Amino acid sequence: MTSRITTAGAGGGVDIRRATARDARRLTRLVRGSRAYEGPYAPMVDGYRVGPDYIETHEVHVAAGPDGRVLGFYALLLTPPELDLLFVANDAQGYGVGRLLVAHLKERARAAGLDRVRIVSHPPAEGFYLGVGAHRIGVVPAQPPAVMWDRPELELRVGERGHPVAPGRYAG
């Protein structure tokens, strides 16, 4: 499924498509190079890998610019329903790509019969998720040595439709 999306300030449309095994290296580089995981958060993504098997097993979707460059991606786990990954390229942040990915995620979740999706957020990203309609439902305690900090637990309701959007298009 490919969706044509125009983002304010991004200089054109963004296509959201299903990721393929060939995207694995690009998605891995996006995760490992994320400025959101600098400093104390760096160990969380150091050595992280998004493999072809992961892409084939889960709902992984890529936002690509007009030139084909990967601007971001998300991974939705269906059982149990959870947003496992959502990353936007450092230089694409602030242009609405993350909001477009969340809008697409909500449509995919609804199509799969889900009414809500759990999000265990990277602490600095909590404000973003609250801004796209998620609600805080708790805290996931640190799990050393893998995760050294508590993380916000949120829920994104996807069962109700927001403002009307034409089929195949997502508002930013």
PyMOL commands that set and color helices and strands:
alter all, ss='L'
color gray80, all
select helices_A, chain A and resi 21-32+35-37+39-45+52-57+90-92+97-111+123-131
alter helices_A, ss='H'
color red, helices_A
select strands_A, chain A and resi 3-7+12-18+59-64+70-78+81-88+116-120+135-140+151-157
alter strands_A, ss='S'
color yellow, strands_A
deselect
rebuild
show_as cartoon
